[in-house]
Amino acid sequence: MKSYPNRPVSRSFGFDRGQPVDRYFIDQFLEKNKVHITGELLEIGDASYSKKFGRDVESFDVLDIKEHEEVTLIGNLETGENLPSNRFDCFILTQVIHLLYDLKGASEMAMDVLKPGGTLLVTVPGISQSCKTKTYGDYWRFTNMSLKRLFQDLEVVESVDVSSYGNLPTAQAFLEGRASHELNRSAFSFHDPHYEVIMGAVIKKSDEIHGS
């Protein structure tokens, strides 16, 4: 009988070994949708994806709940505290909302900061380790159906286009904490919808906002 390891090779998603598998998929998602990463941009934590994929950028802003070197906007995505309305052309929100208990509030605020016609690029985990620490943890996992419904039900949303990424070998590797370079490239060449490692959504805010 085949034996299986009872401990991952990394409990930090593979960051200590290289690029995690989910980050490989996030790069694919953002590369595919970089046409939207333009104008006035907002990102969480730092502006790395904005700088990597942005084109014809007018400004980079970084949102976080606490002040640090790259932060330009201190605010709360669940409550909307200190967040501007109708300000940004594109909001890059990768691997964040599963850390927030109030999904409805966070999704509403994520759309509120966008200008009419703006775009939210969001990624969420499907199959994943937990990211519990002493100070925070994760509340949610998603499927492509739940991610679509979360935003589709918002009045200000014009369209939601969800893509999922993953298959059995990449899901196994990600759960073990292996880095993307440790897999054969062929492992990333196909998608199996029964093994969603991450999902990415392109969410467009309506040009005509009711009540404005």
N, C-alpha and C positions, 0 to 999 in steps of 0.2 A: 504494500500500500504506500502511495506517495505521501511524503511528509511535507508539511507547510510551515514556514517560519511563524513564530508567535510574536515576533517583534518587528516593527518596521526598520528599514535601514536608516530612516531619518524621520524624526517627529516634527521637523520644521518644513514639511512639504517638499523637501529636496533643495531648499535654498542653500543649505550648507554643502551641497554637492554640485551646484550649477543652477541652470534655469529649471524651475519646476514645470511639470507637464501642463498644469493649467495655464501657466504664463505663456507657454508656447501657443496654446489655443487662443489666448487673449490677443497675442500679437497677430495671429491669423485674422481674428475678428476685426481688429482695428485697422489692419492693412486693407482688408476688403471694404471697409466703410470710411476710409480716410477722407473721402470727398466731403464728409460732413464736418470734419475737424478744421474749421476755418473761422475767421472773425474773432470775436471775443470768447475766450475759452475758460472753462472752470473744471478743476480736477480736485480730487481728495488727496490730502497728504503731501503730495509733491506734483510737479508738472512734467514728470518724465514722459508720459505717453503723449501729452500735448506737444512737447518739443520734438518727440520722435516722429509723430505722424501728422502734425499740423502743417497746413499750407495757407499762405496769405493770412497769417495770424496778426490780429491787431493788439491783443493783450492776453497774457497768461494770468489767471488767478488761481489760488490754492486755498481750499476750504479745509478747516479742521476745527475740532471742538476746543483744542488748546493751542496756545501760541508756540511756534517753533520757527526755525530759520526761514523756511520757504513759505510760510503761511501769510497770505494777504487778507484773508477773511476768516474771522473767528465766529463760528455759528453752530447751530444745532439743526441737523437735517430732519430730525423727528418732529421738532416743535416749530421750526421755521424761525427761531430766535436769531435776530441779527442778519437774516438773509434778505437780499434785495429781490424784488419781483421784476420779471420781464427784462432781465439784464443781459443774459448770455446767449450767444448763438449756438453753442454746443457745450454740453456737460458730460464729461467722461467719468462714469461712476462704476469702477471695476471692483468687484469682490468686496462690497461694503454693506449693502442693505441686509444681508443675512446676519450682520452683527447688531442690527437695530430691531428691537422688539416691535415697535409700532410701524409695521410695514405700510399701512395705509397712509399714515402721516408722512412717512419718508418719501413715498412715491408721489404724493401730492406736492410736497415741497420741492422735490427734484424737478417737477414740471413747472412749478411756479417761478423758479429762478430763470427759466428760459424766456427769451423773447417770443412773441407770436411767430410761428413758423420755425422755431428753433428745434434742435435735435438732442435727445438724450441717448447716449450710448452706454448701456448698462450690461454688466456681466454678473452672473451669480453661480454659486456652486451647485452641482447635482450630487455626484458621488465624490466624497471627500473625507479626509480626516477632520476631526474637530479642531478648532483653533482656540481652545480654552487656555487662558493664562490666569495669573493672579488678579489681573485688573479688568479683564473683559472676556467675552466668549461669544459664540455664535448661537443664534436662536433657530435658524431656518435652513432648509434645503429646498431646492426647486426642481420642477420639471418644466419642459417647454410650455405645457398647458397652463401651469400655475403662474409662470412669469407673464405669459400673454394676458391672462385674466386680470392680474394685478394692475396692469396699466390700461388695458382695454376698457375697463369699467370707469375710468376717469373722464369727466366731461370735457376737459380741455384737450384730450388726446385725439389726434386726427387719424393716426395709423400706428400699428405695432407689427414689426417684422422680427420674428424670433428665429434664431439658428441655434442648433445644439451641436456639441463637439464631443467626440469620444468614441470608444469601442472597448472591447474586453481587455486587450493588452495594455492600452493606455490607462484604463481605470485601475487595473491591477498594479501597474507601475506607480501611479499617483498615490494609491493607498499605501504602498510600501515606502513611499518617500524618495523614489528614484528621480534623478534629473532627466530632462528631455534628451540630453546627448547620450544617455545610457541605453536608449531604445534605438532599434533599427528604424531608419526613416520610413520604411514601409508601414510601420505601426501607425503613422499619422496620415496615411494615404486613403483611409476609408472611414466612414462613419457608420456606427450601429446605433440606431435610436433607442435601443434597450439599455445602453450604457452611456448615459449623458454625464460626462465629467463636468462640463460647464455649459451654460447657455449664454448667448449674447442677444440683445434686443436693440433694434433701431426704432426709437419712439419719436414720432413727429408731433409737435404741438401745433394745434390748429392756428391758422392765420387770423381767424375771427373768434375771439374769446367772448363768450356770453357774459354780459354784465359789465363789459369794458367800454 
